[in-house]
Amino acid sequence: MKKILILILLHLFVNFTFAQEINLIELKKINYSGNEFFSDADLGDVVGIKESPAAVWQTLGALFGTNDEAVIFDSLALNDEILRLKSFYFNNGFFNAKISYKHKVDEIKKEAEITFFINEGEACKYKEVKVIGLNSLKGDLKWQAKSLTKIDTNKIYSYEYLSNLNNSMVILLKDNGYMFADIDSTHIFIDTTKHYVNSTLFFNLGKKYKISKIEIEKSGNGEDEVDENLISEIVGIKDNDTYSRYDIELGNNRLYKTKIFNVANISSQVKDTVGNTVPLKITTEIGNMYQATPEVIMNNEDDRFNLGLGIGFSKKNFFGDARILTLNTSIAAQNIFEFVQNMSVSNTEVIGYADLRLILEQPFLFGKNIDTRYEVYSTIQKRKNEYNTIVRGFKVGLNFELPPYVYLSSFGASWNVENLQVLYQEDYLKGIFLRVINQETELDSIQVDSAATLLTSRIAKTTKSDNTLLSFNFSANKTDDFIFPTRGYKTSLILANANFTQYVMSKIFNYNLNSPLYYKVQIDFSIFPSIYHSKLDAFGIKLRAGNIFVYEGLGTSVPYNQRFTSGGSNSVRGWQSRELVPPFSFGQLDFNSLSPTDLEAIFLDQATPGGLFQFEGTIETRNRLLGNVGTALFIDYGNTWNNSKEFRFDEVAVSAGIGFRYYTDFIPFRIDFAVKLYDPTPGKSSIGKRSFWNDLLQIHFAIGEAF
């Protein structure tokens, strides 16, 4: 600590002495005056000079190498900045913008301040966009090209917009056979009197090409185990197909998705073009067919940060057709050493999970490019002092390849057959009995404890259920970045139907169905409005709603792993994982018509928490602080209910907090500190009387953003 303090003092002393000796002036403030259409942040991104960071950031920058150095005022650079701003305004339709500057220097404080004075003038809007050179286009392609150049006459001129339009047109042409299509020139006519812009876009169309032949070149350790016909089938391009840049990129991606090829490249052999045809060359390097993959696990399973270990063994091109057979095993927990020492299913003293699964993946189904995944799995989930679960199942997942220019980003379907066994901790069940008896009777504490102990000893400690689930997942991601979105929106919809297959079988073979029939719907929507004019800062709003509609059977028998829970690192962060659930209740059941066995089953079903209706959301601002370090301020809200009719706004939990992020190239790591602002739990709404450290504050370690 002393060494760090000495380094900081030494850095400040050297900076101060050096600045005094050569009389440097720091640029402390940049102002913009008169700008109405563009914000100060917009203009700040344009100019090359920046404000000098505070002394503390300069010191930290020197210590950690983040280049947060003092910015020295240079009056000679201001004319260049005027040109930058004028160019920016010109390229965005303000052709008559007038810009000047003024600066003042405080010789005593050695500080400078700059003010840019801006008279934006009136913006020019588009009047017409003409396209020259595409007259020979026919049919659907002609219609697509015409639609692409339709212009909104209320839109202000933008050079970037025209550039994007030009590039989009070239991509459209290259995706439809015109391999050498290119931009010839762009003419722009500006009428500053009537404030409009006419644009003419010239294109060189060239010939329309087809594929003459496909040459395949293999190398690598596994080249003898992968047939050329398989490579051709995966790529999906055939002789005499119309040349398409999109199909070439798609074929390249398909090769990499198989995980068989270390290197895959598809290129058009331009030098060998004959007439209106061009050959393609597929170059591949094929790796080993057997692979062992150890891994260190860090995830948010169960909305808790878990550390663990895993290992997988794979056989690639299993029985041909680019199949991959994989055996995976993994174990993860908040305390993995404690978990390993207490692996017994009956032990409920730890939190974590262990998983074993056999996976078969293939890129085709019925000859179509549908990524298919078959899984056989067994998972043990252990929840300290509550209950353990064993899940055994079989799952088929389909990921459909979507055509270009569609709204959806992905579409998948799955069919899952699952056996769920829950083993309850005796003290956990007794705690539930204590709460129920206290609410329903007027017994004293000794009598309540005695009754709860007796009931706990007589009730079963396990439940079993068999369920099937058919699910469809639709998603659209229209953000500017998958990892750190700052603009746009994304949404997903999950539709599922449970146990309909079993219902049909029960009718065919005439047996009683014990599993409930229900629909499940979950909608997620996140939007990132343009609050900040920076790719390093973001403002986001998330909404989530889900409902399970039981149309035959009891809602209490819906499996716990299909119910909704709130709380945790990706939910309402003022609460622990799965903490926000409906209170235990027998509801409106007719006890006279239910047998003791039915009542016991309903009790045990309710003992695993979760609701059939969920509503929650988040408002969050994310800002970079220093280099790869960032912060987040957030407000979370939400809860779960037994059904949608029970929803009440005064039962929506609210928390707020601050988080810190470290951004790597592939994913952010985060720690969030959240405090309960409003707790709807009966008897706990008085926040001011509760312990801050033990009850109000929650700390979450997690990977990736909360949404």
C-alpha positions in Angstrom: 0.0 0.0 0.0 2.9 2.4 0.8 4.5 1.7 -2.5 1.3 2.5 -4.4 0.9 5.8 -2.4 4.5 6.7 -3.1 4.0 6.0 -6.9 0.9 8.2 -7.0 2.6 11.1 -5.2 5.6 10.8 -7.4 3.5 10.8 -10.5 1.6 13.9 -9.4 4.9 15.7 -8.4 6.5 14.9 -11.8 3.4 16.1 -13.7 3.2 19.3 -11.8 6.9 20.1 -12.0 7.1 19.2 -15.7 4.0 21.3 -16.5 5.5 24.3 -14.6 8.8 24.1 -16.3 7.6 24.3 -19.9 4.4 26.2 -19.1 1.9 23.7 -20.6 -1.8 24.6 -20.6 -4.4 21.8 -20.1 -7.6 21.8 -22.1 -10.2 21.6 -19.4 -13.5 22.4 -21.1 -15.1 22.2 -24.6 -18.4 24.0 -25.1 -20.9 24.0 -28.0 -23.3 26.9 -28.5 -26.2 27.2 -31.0 -26.4 23.5 -31.9 -30.0 22.3 -31.9 -30.3 19.3 -34.2 -27.1 17.6 -32.9 -26.3 17.2 -29.3 -23.0 18.1 -27.6 -22.2 14.4 -27.4 -22.7 14.0 -31.2 -20.3 16.9 -31.9 -17.9 15.6 -29.2 -17.6 12.4 -31.2 -16.7 14.4 -34.3 -13.9 16.7 -33.1 -10.5 15.2 -32.6 -9.6 17.1 -29.4 -11.0 16.0 -26.1 -11.2 17.4 -22.7 -8.4 16.6 -20.3 -9.4 14.0 -17.8 -9.3 14.8 -14.1 -6.0 14.4 -12.2 -7.1 11.3 -10.4 -7.8 9.6 -13.8 -4.5 10.7 -15.2 -2.8 9.1 -12.2 -4.7 5.9 -12.5 -4.1 5.9 -16.2 -0.4 6.2 -15.7 -0.4 3.3 -13.2 -2.6 0.9 -15.2 -1.6 2.0 -18.7 -5.0 3.1 -19.9 -3.7 6.3 -21.8 -5.8 8.7 -19.7 -3.2 11.4 -20.1 -3.5 15.2 -19.8 -4.7 16.9 -23.0 -2.5 20.0 -23.8 -4.2 23.0 -25.4 -3.1 23.7 -29.0 -4.7 26.7 -30.7 -3.2 25.8 -34.0 -5.4 22.7 -34.1 -8.7 24.6 -33.9 -8.9 25.4 -37.6 -8.8 21.6 -38.3 -11.6 21.1 -35.9 -13.7 23.7 -37.6 -13.2 21.8 -40.9 -14.2 18.5 -39.2 -17.5 20.1 -37.8 -18.3 21.7 -41.2 -17.7 18.4 -43.0 -20.0 16.6 -40.5 -22.8 19.1 -40.9 -22.4 19.1 -44.7 -22.6 15.3 -44.8 -25.8 15.4 -42.8 -27.7 17.9 -44.9 -26.8 21.2 -43.2 -25.0 22.7 -46.2 -25.2 26.3 -45.0 -23.9 25.7 -41.4 -21.6 28.4 -40.1 -19.1 27.5 -37.4 -16.6 29.6 -35.5 -14.7 29.3 -32.2 -13.4 31.3 -29.2 -11.0 30.2 -26.6 -9.8 31.6 -23.3 -6.7 30.8 -21.3 -6.3 31.1 -17.5 -2.6 31.7 -17.1 -2.7 31.3 -13.4 -4.5 27.9 -13.3 -2.8 26.9 -16.6 -6.2 25.9 -18.0 -7.9 26.5 -21.3 -11.5 26.5 -22.4 -12.9 26.4 -26.0 -16.4 27.3 -27.2 -17.6 26.4 -30.7 -20.4 28.7 -32.0 -22.7 27.0 -34.5 -25.4 28.3 -36.7 -26.8 25.2 -38.2 -29.2 26.8 -40.8 -32.0 24.8 -42.4 -31.5 21.2 -43.3 -32.0 19.9 -46.9 -34.3 16.9 -47.4 -34.4 14.2 -50.1 -36.6 14.9 -53.1 -35.7 12.1 -55.4 -33.2 9.2 -55.8 -32.6 7.9 -59.3 -30.8 4.6 -60.2 -28.9 4.3 -63.5 -27.5 1.0 -64.9 -30.0 -1.5 -63.7 -32.6 -1.5 -66.5 -31.8 -5.0 -67.5 -33.0 -6.5 -64.2 -36.2 -8.5 -64.3 -38.8 -10.0 -62.1 -38.5 -10.2 -58.4 -34.9 -8.8 -58.4 -36.1 -5.7 -60.3 -38.8 -5.2 -57.6 -36.3 -5.6 -54.8 -33.9 -3.1 -56.3 -36.8 -0.6 -56.8 -38.0 -1.1 -53.2 -34.5 -0.5 -51.9 -34.3 3.0 -53.4 -37.6 4.3 -52.3 -36.9 7.4 -50.3 -38.8 9.2 -47.6 -39.1 12.9 -48.7 -39.3 14.0 -45.1 -35.9 12.5 -44.3 -32.9 14.8 -44.0 -30.1 14.2 -46.4 -27.3 12.0 -45.1 -24.1 10.9 -47.0 -23.9 7.8 -44.8 -27.4 6.8 -45.8 -26.5 7.1 -49.5 -23.3 5.1 -48.9 -25.3 2.4 -47.2 -27.8 2.3 -50.0 -25.1 1.9 -52.5 -23.5 -1.0 -50.6 -26.9 -2.6 -50.0 -27.6 -2.5 -53.8 -24.2 -4.1 -54.6 -24.8 -6.8 -52.1 -28.3 -7.5 -53.5 -26.8 -7.8 -57.0 -23.9 -10.0 -56.0 -26.4 -12.3 -54.1 -28.3 -12.8 -57.4 -25.6 -13.7 -59.9 -23.9 -10.3 -60.7 -20.5 -11.2 -59.4 -18.8 -8.0 -60.7 -21.6 -5.5 -59.9 -20.1 -2.3 -58.5 -20.7 1.4 -57.9 -19.8 3.6 -60.8 -20.4 7.0 -59.3 -22.9 9.0 -57.2 -24.2 12.4 -58.3 -25.7 14.7 -55.8 -27.6 17.9 -56.8 -28.1 20.3 -53.9 -30.7 23.2 -54.0 -29.9 25.3 -51.0 -32.7 27.7 -51.8 -35.5 25.2 -51.9 -33.7 23.0 -49.4 -33.8 19.7 -51.2 -31.3 17.1 -52.6 -31.6 15.0 -55.7 -29.3 12.0 -56.0 -28.4 9.8 -59.0 -26.7 6.5 -58.3 -24.8 4.9 -61.2 -24.0 1.1 -61.1 -22.0 -1.2 -63.4 -24.1 -4.4 -63.5 -21.8 -6.7 -65.5 -22.7 -10.2 -66.6 -24.9 -12.6 -64.6 -22.9 -15.7 -63.7 -23.7 -19.3 -62.8 -21.5 -21.9 -61.2 -19.6 -24.0 -63.8 -18.0 -26.6 -61.5 -17.0 -27.1 -57.9 -13.4 -28.1 -57.0 -12.7 -29.5 -53.5 -9.3 -29.6 -51.9 -8.7 -31.5 -48.6 -5.9 -31.6 -46.2 -5.3 -32.3 -42.5 -5.2 -35.3 -40.2 -8.7 -36.4 -40.9 -8.8 -35.9 -44.7 -9.3 -39.6 -45.4 -12.3 -39.8 -43.2 -14.4 -37.1 -44.8 -15.7 -37.7 -48.3 -15.7 -34.9 -50.9 -19.4 -35.6 -51.6 -20.2 -34.8 -47.9 -18.3 -31.5 -48.1 -20.3 -30.6 -51.2 -23.6 -31.6 -49.6 -22.8 -29.5 -46.5 -22.0 -26.4 -48.6 -25.2 -26.9 -50.6 -24.1 -25.2 -53.8 -24.4 -27.2 -57.0 -23.2 -26.9 -60.6 -25.3 -24.5 -62.7 -26.6 -22.6 -59.6 -26.8 -18.9 -59.9 -23.7 -17.2 -58.4 -24.5 -15.8 -54.9 -22.2 -14.1 -52.5 -24.7 -15.0 -49.7 -24.7 -18.7 -50.6 -20.9 -18.8 -50.5 -20.9 -17.2 -47.0 -23.6 -19.5 -45.8 -21.8 -22.5 -47.1 -18.6 -21.4 -45.4 -20.5 -21.0 -42.1 -22.1 -24.5 -42.5 -18.7 -26.0 -42.8 -17.5 -24.4 -39.6 -20.7 -25.3 -37.7 -20.0 -29.0 -38.2 -16.8 -28.6 -36.0 -15.0 -31.0 -38.3 -13.0 -28.4 -40.2 -10.1 -26.4 -38.7 -10.0 -24.3 -41.9 -12.7 -23.8 -44.5 -12.8 -21.4 -47.4 -15.0 -21.1 -50.5 -13.7 -18.8 -53.3 -14.7 -18.0 -56.8 -12.0 -18.7 -59.4 -12.3 -15.4 -61.3 -9.4 -16.2 -63.6 -11.1 -19.3 -64.9 -14.4 -17.6 -65.9 -15.8 -18.8 -69.2 -18.7 -17.0 -70.8 -21.2 -16.5 -68.0 -19.9 -19.2 -65.7 -17.4 -19.2 -62.9 -15.9 -22.2 -61.0 -15.8 -22.4 -57.1 -13.0 -23.9 -55.0 -13.6 -25.3 -51.6 -10.4 -25.5 -49.5 -10.6 -27.4 -46.2 -8.3 -28.5 -43.4 -9.8 -31.4 -41.5 -8.8 -32.0 -37.9 -8.7 -35.2 -35.7 -11.9 -37.2 -35.6 -11.5 -37.9 -31.9 -11.3 -35.0 -29.4 -11.2 -34.6 -25.6 -12.2 -31.2 -24.3 -11.7 -30.3 -20.6 -13.2 -27.1 -19.5 -13.5 -24.7 -16.5 -17.1 -23.8 -16.0 -18.3 -20.4 -14.9 -22.1 -19.8 -15.4 -25.3 -18.4 -13.9 -27.1 -21.7 -13.6 -30.0 -21.4 -11.2 -29.4 -17.6 -11.3 -26.3 -18.1 -9.1 -22.7 -17.8 -10.0 -21.2 -21.2 -10.2 -17.6 -22.5 -10.6 -16.9 -26.0 -11.8 -15.2 -28.5 -14.1 -16.3 -30.5 -17.1 -14.9 -32.8 -19.7 -16.2 -34.1 -23.0 -15.2 -36.8 -25.4 -16.3 -36.5 -29.1 -16.2 -38.7 -32.2 -16.6 -36.5 -35.3 -18.2 -37.7 -38.5 -19.8 -40.5 -36.5 -21.3 -43.0 -39.1 -20.8 -40.2 -41.7 -23.0 -37.3 -42.6 -20.9 -35.0 -40.4 -22.5 -36.3 -37.2 -20.8 -35.7 -33.9 -21.2 -38.0 -30.9 -20.3 -36.4 -27.6 -20.2 -37.7 -24.0 -20.2 -34.7 -21.6 -19.9 -34.7 -17.8 -19.8 -31.6 -15.6 -20.1 -30.5 -12.1 -20.5 -26.9 -10.8 -21.4 -25.3 -7.5 -20.9 -22.2 -5.4 -18.4 -24.3 -3.4 -17.3 -27.2 -5.7 -15.1 -28.9 -3.0 -18.0 -29.0 -0.6 -20.3 -30.4 -3.4 -17.9 -33.2 -4.3 -17.7 -34.3 -0.7 -21.5 -34.5 -0.5 -22.4 -36.1 -3.7 -25.1 -38.4 -2.2 -28.6 -37.8 -3.5 -30.0 -37.8 0.0 -27.6 -35.1 1.2 -29.1 -31.6 1.1 -26.3 -29.6 2.7 -24.9 -28.1 -0.5 -25.9 -26.1 -3.5 -24.8 -27.1 -7.0 -25.4 -29.6 -9.9 -23.8 -32.5 -11.6 -24.7 -33.4 -15.2 -24.1 -36.4 -17.5 -25.3 -36.4 -21.1 -24.8 -38.1 -24.4 -25.3 -35.8 -27.4 -25.6 -36.6 -31.1 -25.5 -33.6 -33.5 -26.0 -33.6 -37.2 -26.4 -30.8 -39.8 -29.2 -32.5 -41.8 -32.7 -33.8 -41.2 -34.6 -35.6 -44.0 -32.0 -34.2 -46.4 -32.7 -30.6 -45.3 -30.2 -28.2 -43.7 -31.7 -28.3 -40.2 -29.3 -28.5 -37.3 -30.5 -31.4 -35.2 -29.4 -32.3 -31.7 -30.4 -35.4 -29.7 -29.7 -35.6 -26.0 -30.0 -38.2 -23.3 -29.2 -36.8 -19.9 -29.3 -37.2 -16.2 -28.9 -34.2 -13.9 -28.7 -33.9 -10.1 -29.6 -30.5 -8.7 -28.9 -29.9 -5.0 -30.4 -27.0 -3.0 -29.0 -26.6 0.5 -31.5 -27.4 3.3 -34.4 -27.5 0.9 -34.6 -30.3 -1.7 -32.7 -32.2 -4.3 -33.9 -33.1 -7.8 -32.9 -35.9 -10.2 -33.9 -35.2 -13.8 -33.6 -37.9 -16.5 -34.7 -37.2 -20.0 -34.5 -37.3 -23.8 -34.6 -34.2 -25.9 -34.6 -33.5 -29.7 -33.8 -29.9 -30.7 -34.1 -28.4 -34.2 -32.6 -25.2 -35.3 -33.9 -24.1 -38.6 -31.9 -22.2 -41.2 -33.7 -18.9 -42.1 -33.6 -17.3 -45.5 -32.0 -13.9 -45.9 -33.9 -10.7 -45.3 -36.4 -12.1 -42.9 -37.4 -10.5 -39.6 -36.5 -13.4 -37.3 -32.9 -14.0 -36.3 -33.5 -17.6 -35.2 -36.3 -20.2 -35.0 -36.0 -23.4 -33.1 -38.2 -26.3 -31.9 -37.7 -29.0 -29.4 -39.5 -32.1 -28.0 -38.6 -33.2 -24.5 -39.5 -36.3 -22.5 -38.5 -36.0 -18.9 -38.8 -37.9 -15.6 -38.5 -35.6 -12.5 -37.8 -36.9 -9.0 -37.8 -34.5 -6.0 -36.3 -35.5 -2.6 -37.3 -33.1 0.2 -35.3 -32.2 3.3 -37.4 -33.0 6.5 -36.7 -29.6 8.1 -37.7 -27.9 4.9 -41.1 -29.6 4.9 -41.5 -29.0 8.6 -41.0 -25.3 8.1 -43.8 -25.2 5.5 -46.1 -27.1 7.9 -45.3 -24.6 10.6 -46.3 -21.6 8.4 -49.5 -23.3 7.2 -50.6 -24.4 10.7 -49.8 -20.9 12.2 -52.0 -19.3 9.5 -54.9 -21.7 9.8 -55.2 -22.5 13.5 -55.0 -20.8 16.9 -52.7 -23.4 18.6 -49.8 -22.3 20.8 -46.2 -22.6 19.6 -45.6 -26.0 21.4 -48.7 -27.5 19.8 -47.9 -26.0 16.4 -44.4 -27.5 16.6 -45.7 -30.9 17.7 -48.3 -31.0 14.9 -45.7 -30.0 12.3 -43.3 -32.6 13.5 -46.0 -35.3 13.4 -47.2 -34.4 9.9 -43.6 -34.2 8.6 -42.9 -37.7 9.9 -45.9 -39.2 8.2 -45.8 -37.5 4.8 -43.7 -38.9 1.9 -40.4 -37.2 1.2 -40.3 -37.7 -2.6 -42.4 -37.0 -5.6 -42.1 -38.4 -9.2 -43.6 -37.1 -12.4 -43.3 -37.9 -16.1 -43.7 -35.0 -18.6 -43.4 -34.2 -22.3 -42.9 -30.7 -23.6 -43.2 -29.5 -27.2 -41.6 -26.0 -27.5 -41.1 -23.4 -30.2 -38.7 -20.5 -29.8 -38.8 -17.4 -32.0 -36.3 -14.6 -31.6 -35.2 -11.4 -33.4 -32.1 -9.4 -32.5 -32.0 -6.0 -34.1 -29.3 -4.5 -31.9 -25.9 -3.2 -33.0 -23.9 -5.7 -31.0 -24.7 -9.1 -29.6 -22.3 -8.8 -26.6 -22.7 -5.1 -25.7 -25.8 -3.7 -27.4 -26.1 0.1 -27.4 -28.8 0.7 -30.0 -31.9 -1.2 -31.2 -34.0 -3.9 -29.7 -34.3 -7.7 -29.3 -37.2 -9.9 -28.5 -38.0 -13.6 -28.1 -41.2 -15.7 -27.8 -41.4 -19.2 -26.3 -44.5 -21.2 -27.0 -44.9 -24.7 -25.4 -47.4 -27.4 -24.9 -47.0 -30.0 -22.2 -48.1 -33.6 -22.1 -50.4 -33.6 -25.1 -48.6 -36.7 -26.4 -49.2 -38.5 -23.2 -52.9 -37.4 -23.3 -53.3 -38.9 -26.8 -51.6 -42.2 -25.7 -53.9 -42.4 -22.6 -56.9 -42.2 -24.8 -55.6 -44.8 -27.2 -54.6 -47.3 -24.6 -57.3 -46.3 -22.1 -55.3 -45.4 -18.9 -55.5 -42.5 -16.5 -53.2 -39.5 -17.1 -51.7 -38.1 -13.9 -49.8 -35.3 -15.6 -51.4 -31.8 -16.2 -52.0 -30.5 -19.7 -50.9 -26.9 -20.1 -49.7 -24.2 -22.4 -46.7 -22.1 -21.6 -46.0 -18.6 -23.1 -43.0 -16.4 -22.3 -42.2 -13.1 -23.9 -38.9 -11.1 -23.5 -38.4 -7.7 -24.9 -35.4 -5.4 -24.5 -34.8 -2.0 -26.0 -31.7 0.2 -26.1 -32.8 3.8 -27.0 -30.2 6.4 -28.3 -29.7 8.1 -24.9 -25.9 8.0 -25.2 -24.0 9.0 -28.3 -21.2 6.5 -27.7 -20.5 2.8 -28.4 -19.2 2.4 -24.9 -22.3 3.5 -23.0 -25.8 2.0 -23.1 -29.2 2.6 -21.6 -31.5 -0.5 -21.6 -35.1 -1.4 -20.7 -36.2 -5.0 -20.3 -39.7 -6.5 -19.9 -40.6 -10.1 -19.3 -44.0 -11.7 -19.0 -44.9 -15.4 -18.8 -48.0 -17.4 -18.2 -48.8 -21.1 -17.8 -52.4 -22.0 -18.6 -53.5 -25.4 -17.2 -56.5 -26.6 -19.2 -56.7 -30.1 -17.7 -55.4 -31.3 -14.3 -54.2 -29.4 -11.3 -51.9 -26.3 -11.6 -50.1 -27.4 -8.5 -48.7 -30.5 -10.4 -46.9 -28.5 -13.1 -43.2 -29.6 -12.7 -41.2 -27.1 -10.6 -38.5 -26.8 -13.4 -41.2 -25.4 -15.7 -42.7 -22.9 -13.3 -41.7 -19.3 -13.1 -39.5 -17.9 -10.3 -38.0 -14.4 -9.8 -34.9 -13.2 -8.1 -31.2 -13.7 -8.9 -28.5 -12.3 -11.0 -30.5 -12.0 -14.2 -33.8 -11.1 -12.5 -34.8 -8.9 -9.5 -31.3 -8.6 -8.0 -32.4 -7.5 -4.6 -33.4 -11.1 -3.9 -31.7 -14.4 -4.0 -32.2 -16.9 -6.8 -35.8 -18.3 -6.8 -36.7 -16.3 -3.7 -39.6 -14.4 -5.2 -42.3 -17.1 -5.5 -46.0 -17.3 -4.5 -46.6 -18.2 -0.8 -47.7 -21.7 0.0 -51.5 -22.1 -0.4 -54.0 -24.8 -1.0 -56.0 -22.3 -3.0 -59.7 -23.0 -3.8 -59.5 -26.8 -3.6 -62.5 -28.8 -2.4 -61.0 -30.8 0.4 -64.1 -33.0 0.7 -63.6 -34.4 -2.8 -59.8 -35.1 -2.4 -58.3 -38.2 -0.9 -55.5 -38.0 1.7 -53.1 -39.2 -1.1 -54.2 -36.3 -3.3 -53.8 -33.8 -0.5 -50.3 -35.1 0.2 -49.4 -34.9 -3.5 -50.7 -31.3 -3.7 -48.7 -30.4 -0.6 -45.5 -31.8 -2.0 -46.1 -30.2 -5.4 -46.4 -26.8 -3.6 -43.3 -27.5 -1.5 -41.1 -26.8 -4.6 -41.5 -23.1 -5.2 -42.7 -21.4 -8.4 -45.6 -19.6 -10.0 -47.7 -19.9 -13.1 -47.6 -16.2 -13.9 -44.5 -13.9 -14.0 -44.0 -10.2 -14.6 -40.7 -8.5 -14.2 -38.4 -5.9 -15.8 -35.3 -3.8 -15.5 -34.1 -0.2 -16.3 -30.3 0.0 -16.5 -27.6 2.4 -17.6 -24.2 1.0 -18.4 -21.2 3.2 -18.6 -17.5 2.7 -19.2 -15.4 4.1 -16.3 -11.8 3.4 -17.1 -10.5 1.3 -20.0 -12.3 -2.1 -19.8 -13.8 -1.3 -16.4 -17.5 -0.2 -16.4 -20.4 0.5 -14.1 -24.1 -0.1 -14.1 -27.0 1.6 -12.3 -30.2 -0.4 -12.3 -33.8 -0.7 -11.0 -35.3 -4.2 -11.1 -38.9 -5.1 -10.4 -41.1 -8.1 -10.6 -42.6 -11.2 -8.9 -44.5 -14.4 -9.6 -48.1 -15.4 -8.8 -50.1 -18.6 -8.7 -52.0 -17.4 -11.8 -52.6 -14.2 -13.8 -55.8 -13.4 -11.9 -53.9 -13.1 -8.7 -51.5 -10.4 -10.1 -51.5 -7.2 -8.1 -49.3 -4.1 -8.5 -48.7 -3.8 -4.8 -47.1 -7.3 -4.9 -44.4 -6.2 -7.4 -41.0 -6.3 -5.6 -38.6 -3.5 -6.4 -34.8 -3.2 -5.9 -32.1 -0.9 -7.1 -28.3 -1.1 -7.1 -25.0 -0.5 -8.7 -22.7 -2.9 -10.5 -19.2 -3.1 -11.8 -18.1 -4.7 -15.1 -14.9 -5.9 -16.6 -15.2 -6.2 -20.3 -13.1 -8.9 -22.1 -13.2 -9.3 -25.9 -15.8 -12.0 -25.7 -17.9 -11.4 -22.6 -18.2 -9.1 -19.5 -17.7 -10.3 -16.0 -19.8 -8.5 -13.4 -20.6 -8.0 -9.7 -23.9 -6.3 -8.7 -24.9 -4.9 -5.4 -28.7 -4.6 -5.0 -30.8 -3.3 -2.2 -34.5 -4.0 -1.6 -36.6 -0.8 -2.0 -40.0 -2.4 -1.7 -40.7 -5.9 -0.4 -44.3 -7.2 -0.9 -43.8 -10.2 1.4 -46.4 -9.9 4.3 -44.8 -8.6 7.4 -41.6 -7.4 5.6 -42.8 -4.2 3.8 -41.2 -2.0 6.5 -37.8 -1.7 4.9 -36.5 0.9 7.4 -36.6 -1.6 10.4 -34.6 -4.3 8.7 -30.9 -5.1 8.8 -29.1 -3.6 5.8 -26.2 -6.1 5.6 -28.2 -9.3 6.5 -31.6 -8.7 4.9 -31.7 -5.7 2.5 -28.4 -6.1 0.5 -27.8 -8.8 -2.1 -24.5 -9.4 -3.9 -24.4 -11.2 -7.2 -21.4 -12.4 -9.2 -22.2 -13.2 -12.8 -21.1 -13.6 -16.4 -22.6 -11.5 -19.2 -25.0 -8.7 -18.9 -28.4 -9.1 -17.1 -30.1 -8.7 -20.5 
